[in-house]
Amino acid sequence: MSAKFQTRSIDVMIEGALSALSQGGTKEIPLIDGRIVSVHASPAKGTSEKMAMGVSALPPNYSTPVHSHDAEEFALVVRGAGVISVDGVDIPVTSGSIVTVAPNVPHITTANSDGPMVVYWTYGPAGSESRWDPKVES
């Protein structure tokens, strides 16, 4: 990362993810396993040094596949509501909820039926996000 800081608008990130979701994905933000995962910062992209950050948009009633990663994750629900299941424990979430997930712990995110759910996430250390970003070689 050449700059000492970068700025982004969470509203622009959210609207970009929701727009891509409504289109079934775009060239820049493709649909991945039925949802949008938009990586905005990662060392592989040259936009951070040790962390990753982005947003995911899930359609109504959608559940991510169970997954885990070497990174610790912070997930902030910025739109909608649903459930984040961490190691078998269901955590109801709404806009403003923050869930932290320890490294290598299986988790699933599920949107409720009322509309899309958008989650702003950060990983540390970076690396796991490369599987979601088509512009980054894994």
CORPE-V177949 format. One record per pair of residues at least 12 apart in sequence whose C-alpha atoms are under 8 Angstrom apart, sorted by the first residue. I is the first residue (numbers start at 1). J is the second residue. Records with the same first field share a line. If there is no record, write none. Layout:
I->J ; J
//
This chain:
1->43 ; 46 ; 47 ; 48 ; 49
2->46
13->54 ; 55
14->55 ; 57 ; 118
17->29 ; 36 ; 37 ; 38 ; 55 ; 56 ; 57 ; 118
18->57 ; 116 ; 118
20->36
21->35 ; 36 ; 57 ; 58 ; 59
32->132
33->64
34->58 ; 59 ; 62
35->56 ; 57 ; 58 ; 59 ; 64
36->55 ; 56 ; 57 ; 58
37->54 ; 55 ; 56 ; 57 ; 132 ; 133
38->54 ; 55 ; 56 ; 132 ; 133
39->52 ; 53 ; 54 ; 55 ; 129 ; 132 ; 133
40->52 ; 53 ; 54 ; 55
41->53 ; 54
42->126 ; 127 ; 129
43->126 ; 127
44->127 ; 130 ; 136
45->136
50->124 ; 125 ; 126
51->122 ; 123 ; 124 ; 125 ; 126
52->122 ; 123 ; 124 ; 125 ; 126 ; 127 ; 129
53->120 ; 121 ; 122 ; 123
54->120 ; 121 ; 122
55->118 ; 119 ; 120 ; 121
56->118 ; 119 ; 120 ; 121
57->116 ; 117 ; 118 ; 119
58->110 ; 111 ; 116 ; 117 ; 118
59->111 ; 115 ; 116 ; 117
60->111 ; 112 ; 113 ; 114 ; 115 ; 116 ; 117
61->110 ; 111 ; 112 ; 113
62->110 ; 111 ; 112
63->108 ; 109 ; 110 ; 111
64->108 ; 109 ; 110
65->108
66->106 ; 107 ; 108
67->106 ; 107 ; 108
68->103 ; 104 ; 105 ; 106 ; 107
69->103 ; 104 ; 105 ; 128
70->103 ; 104 ; 125 ; 128
71->102 ; 103 ; 104 ; 123 ; 124 ; 125 ; 126 ; 127 ; 128
72->100 ; 101 ; 102 ; 103 ; 123 ; 124 ; 125
73->100 ; 101 ; 102 ; 103 ; 121 ; 122 ; 123 ; 124
74->98 ; 99 ; 100 ; 101 ; 121 ; 122 ; 123
75->98 ; 99 ; 100 ; 119 ; 120 ; 121 ; 122
76->95 ; 96 ; 97 ; 98 ; 99 ; 119 ; 120 ; 121
77->93 ; 94 ; 95 ; 96 ; 97 ; 98 ; 117 ; 118 ; 119 ; 120
78->94 ; 95 ; 96 ; 97 ; 117 ; 118 ; 119 ; 120
79->94 ; 95 ; 116 ; 117 ; 118 ; 119
80->94 ; 95 ; 111 ; 112 ; 114 ; 115 ; 116 ; 117 ; 118
81->93 ; 94 ; 95 ; 111 ; 112 ; 114 ; 117
82->94 ; 109 ; 110 ; 111 ; 112 ; 117
83->109 ; 110 ; 111 ; 112
84->99 ; 107 ; 108 ; 109 ; 110
85->107 ; 108 ; 109
86->101 ; 105 ; 106 ; 107 ; 108
87->105 ; 106 ; 107
88->107
//
